[in-house]
């Protein structure tokens, strides 16, 4: 009897992971709307591909918060250690960074993606590009928009891994949500996650400092704190120090219309030490010279002190030190969703069974970021995408086994 046919739609990490697991038992075709696969993965690897995290599994799982019970079985079945082993089997040895994050030694996505695609080719997986998912017909067929026009395909099973709704130019535009909703699938509206925020700088500040990084700062929102670097954008803030707080800040803005982010410009120094250093500078020095000589503060940080608030920064060393340790920045909106690293929202967990099959569309499975979950950066996004891709593939195989001997 011929092998069952499976269409995997979406050639990101979740789709490729599913195809790899399915290929030994099915004839698999991977479809993607872009000219080449894995474009968002390649973008993620430009600053060093963070594939997972080395922390204990229980604390790792807590990073998924509300979605943790839903994602737990998939990640427990393919945990961070397994992902590291998988990468090394592709010829990409890994190391653990000082933050606990795990990276390939090559620090790029391209060698891993090339090896992965070569493995899939060796398994007989067919790749078709420039094919966009356009929905389902009334029977078991899937509609595609291709360079040659509309096309209906009739696989024995379908696995959708179409991504979220950010970085549309890399392939994940969320356009699939309409056709799935039309098919009776409950879809939660998209929201930006791991995103920047709008502050609304004055024109002189934005013109002078847009694109400038603030290094080694600490941020606080409520009882949550983050350390790292961030970047002043034309209308707000973004960067690695902001993203761990993004979900809480976004939710606060949705509730109240604003959120306050507290910035510590010198997190490794106590306020008393800052005040003492400031007091040693001669009183006739300008504010900029005082901050530069006493604390080596960058121009963008000095500009922020002048930008925030309705009055000039205090010259009293104690008061100025207090402001340096807790500069309040009012955020008025998340930055545009298409620039977010990831998105929340997508297919509701009520819309799938424990095999990741759509309840409204038996034989169709979903995986990756098109599911309604979110997590911070740090390896959690890629880990969940690959783990759910594999879990959905296992569910698909089990479903096929019930129907095809």
C-alpha positions in Angstrom: 0.0 0.0 0.0 1.3 3.5 -0.9 2.6 5.7 1.9 0.1 8.3 3.2 0.6 11.8 1.8 1.0 14.7 4.2 1.1 18.4 3.4 3.1 20.5 5.8 2.3 24.2 5.1 4.9 26.5 6.5 8.7 26.0 6.3 9.7 27.6 9.5 11.1 25.7 12.5 7.8 24.1 13.5 7.0 22.9 10.0 10.5 21.6 9.3 10.5 19.8 12.6 7.2 18.1 11.8 8.4 17.2 8.3 11.5 15.6 9.7 9.6 13.3 12.0 6.9 12.5 9.4 9.2 11.7 6.5 10.2 8.2 7.4 6.5 7.1 7.4 4.8 9.4 4.9 5.3 11.1 1.6 5.8 14.7 2.8 5.5 17.9 0.8 6.4 21.2 2.6 4.8 24.3 1.1 5.9 27.8 1.9 4.8 31.2 0.6 8.3 32.6 0.5 10.9 32.0 -2.2 13.1 30.1 0.3 12.5 28.3 3.6 13.4 29.4 7.2 13.6 33.1 6.6 12.5 34.2 10.1 14.9 31.6 11.5 17.8 33.2 9.6 16.8 36.6 10.8 16.7 35.4 14.4 20.3 34.1 14.0 21.7 37.4 12.8 22.7 38.3 16.4 23.6 34.8 17.5 21.1 32.0 17.2 19.7 31.3 20.7 18.1 27.8 20.3 17.1 27.0 23.9 18.0 27.6 27.5 19.9 25.5 30.0 17.8 26.2 33.1 16.0 23.2 34.9 13.0 22.0 33.0 10.5 23.1 35.7 11.6 26.7 35.7 11.9 26.6 31.9 8.3 25.6 31.6 7.2 28.4 33.9 8.2 30.9 31.2 5.1 30.0 29.2 2.8 31.1 32.0 -0.9 30.6 31.1 0.0 28.3 28.2 2.3 26.1 30.2 -0.2 23.3 30.9 -1.0 23.1 27.2 2.6 23.1 26.0 4.1 21.0 28.8 3.5 17.6 27.2 5.1 18.7 23.9 8.2 20.2 25.6 8.6 17.3 28.1 8.6 15.0 25.1 11.3 17.1 23.4 13.0 19.1 26.1 16.0 21.5 25.8 18.5 18.7 26.2 17.0 16.9 23.2 17.1 20.0 21.1 20.8 20.4 21.9 21.4 16.8 20.9 19.4 17.3 17.7 21.5 20.4 16.7 24.7 18.6 17.4 23.6 15.6 15.3 23.3 18.2 12.5 26.9 19.0 13.0 26.2 22.1 15.0 27.9 21.8 18.4 26.4 24.0 21.1 27.6 26.0 24.1 25.9 27.6 27.1 26.4 31.3 27.4 26.9 33.3 30.7 23.2 33.9 30.8 22.3 30.2 30.5 21.2 30.6 26.9 22.3 27.9 24.5 23.8 28.8 21.1 25.4 26.8 18.2 29.2 27.5 18.2 28.8 28.9 14.7 26.5 31.6 16.3 24.5 31.7 13.1 21.3 30.0 11.8 22.5 29.4 8.2 24.8 26.4 8.8 22.1 24.7 10.9 19.4 25.4 8.3 21.5 24.1 5.5 22.2 20.9 7.3 18.6 20.6 8.3 17.3 21.0 4.7 19.9 18.5 3.5 18.6 16.0 6.0 15.1 16.6 4.9 16.1 16.2 1.2 17.8 12.9 2.1 14.5 11.7 3.7 12.7 12.4 0.5 10.8 15.5 1.6 9.6 17.7 -1.3 9.8 21.5 -0.9 7.5 23.8 -2.8 8.0 27.5 -2.4 5.8 30.5 -3.4 2.7 28.6 -2.3 0.3 30.5 0.1 -2.3 28.7 2.2 -5.7 30.0 1.1 -8.0 27.9 3.2 -10.0 24.7 2.9 -12.7 23.7 0.5 -15.8 21.8 1.7 -14.2 18.4 1.2 -10.8 17.4 2.4 -8.9 19.6 0.0 -6.6 22.5 0.9 -6.5 25.6 -1.3 -3.2 27.1 -2.3 -2.3 30.3 -4.2 0.7 29.4 -6.4 2.6 31.2 -9.1 0.5 29.2 -11.7 -2.8 30.2 -10.0 -5.1 28.6 -7.5 -4.5 24.9 -6.7 -6.3 22.3 -4.7 -4.3 19.6 -3.0 -5.8 16.4 -1.4 -3.3 15.1 1.2 -4.3 12.3 3.6 -3.5 14.8 6.4 -2.4 18.4 6.7 -0.1 20.1 9.2 -0.2 23.9 9.4 2.8 25.7 10.8 2.1 29.2 9.4 3.7 31.4 12.2 2.3 34.4 14.0 1.7 37.9 12.7 5.0 39.7 12.9 7.7 40.3 10.3 5.4 39.7 7.4 8.2 40.2 4.9 9.8 37.1 6.3 6.7 35.0 5.9 4.5 35.2 9.0 1.7 37.7 8.3 -1.2 36.0 10.1 -3.3 36.1 7.0 -4.3 32.4 7.7 -6.5 33.5 10.6 -9.3 34.5 8.3 -9.6 31.2 6.5 -9.3 29.2 9.7 -12.0 31.3 11.4 -14.2 30.7 8.3 -13.7 27.0 8.8 -15.0 27.3 12.4 -11.6 27.4 14.2 -11.6 29.7 17.2 -8.9 32.3 16.7 -7.7 34.7 19.4 -6.8 38.2 18.1 -3.1 38.8 17.6 -1.2 41.0 20.0 2.5 41.9 19.9 4.9 40.1 22.2 8.6 40.7 22.8 8.0 44.1 21.4 9.1 47.7 21.7 6.9 50.5 23.0 5.9 54.0 22.1 7.0 56.9 24.3 6.5 59.9 22.1 9.8 61.7 22.3 10.3 65.4 21.5 11.5 66.0 18.0 15.0 67.2 19.1 15.5 64.1 21.3 14.3 61.7 18.6 16.4 63.4 15.9 19.6 63.2 17.9 19.3 59.8 19.6 17.1 57.6 17.5 18.9 54.3 17.0 21.3 54.8 19.9 21.7 52.0 22.4 21.6 52.3 26.2 24.1 49.7 27.5 23.8 47.7 30.8 20.7 49.2 32.2 18.0 47.7 34.5 14.3 48.0 33.9 11.5 47.5 36.3 7.7 47.1 35.9 5.9 46.3 39.1 7.6 43.3 40.7 9.4 42.3 37.4 12.9 43.3 36.6 15.2 42.9 33.6 18.8 43.8 32.8 20.6 44.3 29.6 20.7 46.7 26.7 17.9 48.6 25.0 17.7 51.0 22.0 16.1 54.4 21.7 13.9 54.3 18.6 12.3 57.2 16.7 9.2 57.1 18.9 10.1 54.9 21.9 12.2 52.0 23.2 13.0 48.4 22.2 15.7 45.8 22.8 16.7 42.9 24.9 16.2 44.5 28.2 12.6 45.6 27.3 11.3 42.3 25.8 11.2 40.2 29.1 8.8 42.9 30.5 6.8 43.4 27.3 3.8 41.1 28.1 3.2 42.8 31.4 3.7 46.3 30.0 1.3 45.5 27.0 -1.4 44.2 29.4 -1.1 47.3 31.6 -1.5 49.6 28.7 -4.6 47.6 27.6 -6.1 48.0 31.0 -5.2 51.6 31.8 -4.0 53.3 28.6 -0.4 53.7 29.9 2.4 51.9 31.7 5.4 53.2 33.6 8.8 51.6 33.0 11.3 52.5 35.6 14.9 52.8 34.3 18.1 52.4 36.4 20.9 53.9 34.4 23.6 52.6 36.8 22.3 49.3 38.2 25.8 48.2 39.5 26.1 51.2 41.8 24.1 52.2 44.9 22.4 55.6 45.1 24.7 56.7 47.9 27.8 56.0 45.7 26.3 57.9 42.8 25.5 60.9 45.0 29.1 60.9 46.4 30.6 60.9 42.9 28.3 63.6 41.8 29.1 65.7 44.8 32.9 65.6 44.0 32.4 67.5 40.7 32.8 71.2 41.0 29.4 73.0 41.3 29.9 75.3 38.4 30.1 72.5 35.9 27.1 72.0 33.6 24.8 69.1 34.2 26.1 67.2 31.2 29.7 67.7 32.3 28.9 66.6 35.8 27.2 63.4 34.7 30.0 62.7 32.2 32.9 63.3 34.6 31.3 61.7 37.6 29.6 58.7 36.0 30.8 58.4 32.4 27.1 58.7 31.4 26.5 58.6 27.6 24.9 61.5 25.8 21.7 59.5 25.2 21.3 58.8 28.9 21.9 62.5 29.7 19.3 63.3 27.0 16.8 61.0 28.7 17.2 62.8 32.0 16.4 66.1 30.3 13.6 64.5 28.3 11.6 62.9 31.1 9.4 65.1 33.3 8.2 68.7 33.2 11.1 70.3 35.0 14.9 70.2 34.6 16.8 67.4 36.4 17.7 68.3 40.0 21.3 69.4 40.6 21.3 68.2 44.2 23.5 65.1 44.2 21.2 63.0 46.3 18.1 63.9 44.3 19.9 63.4 41.0 21.2 60.1 42.1 17.7 59.0 43.0 16.5 59.9 39.5 19.4 58.0 37.9 18.3 54.9 39.8 14.6 55.2 39.1 13.8 57.3 36.0 10.1 56.9 35.2 9.3 56.5 31.5 5.6 56.5 30.5 4.7 54.1 27.7 1.6 54.8 25.7 1.3 51.9 23.3 3.2 48.8 22.0 5.2 49.4 18.9 3.7 48.2 15.7 3.0 44.4 15.7 4.9 43.7 12.5 8.1 44.7 14.3 7.6 42.5 17.3 9.8 39.5 17.6 6.8 37.3 18.3 3.1 37.5 18.8 0.5 36.3 21.2 -2.9 35.1 19.9 -3.7 32.7 17.2 -5.5 29.3 17.3 -7.2 29.0 20.7 -6.3 25.9 22.8 -10.0 25.2 22.8 -9.8 24.7 19.1 -7.4 21.8 19.2 -7.4 18.4 20.9 -4.4 16.9 22.8 -2.9 15.7 19.5 -2.8 19.3 18.2 -5.6 18.5 15.7 -8.2 21.1 14.8 -11.5 20.0 16.3 -13.3 21.8 13.5 -11.2 20.1 10.8 -10.3 16.5 11.5 -7.1 15.5 9.8 -5.6 19.0 10.0 -3.0 19.8 12.7 -1.4 23.0 13.9 1.9 23.8 15.5 4.3 26.6 16.3 3.6 30.3 16.8 0.2 30.1 15.1 -1.0 28.6 18.4 -2.1 31.0 21.1 0.9 31.1 23.5 3.8 33.5 24.2 7.1 33.4 25.9 10.1 35.7 26.4 13.2 35.6 24.2 16.0 33.4 25.6 15.5 30.2 23.6 11.9 29.6 24.7 10.3 30.6 21.3 12.3 28.2 19.2 12.1 25.4 21.7 8.3 25.6 21.8 8.0 25.9 18.0 10.1 22.8 17.4 8.5 20.8 20.2 5.0 21.6 19.1 5.9 20.8 15.5 7.1 17.3 16.6 4.1 16.9 18.9 1.7 17.7 16.1 3.5 15.3 13.8 3.2 12.5 16.4 -0.5 13.3 16.7 -0.9 13.2 12.9 0.8 9.8 12.7 -1.5 8.5 15.4 -4.6 9.8 13.6 -3.4 8.2 10.3 -2.7 4.9 12.1 -6.4 4.8 13.1 -7.5 5.1 9.5 -4.7 3.6 7.3 -3.3 0.1 8.3 
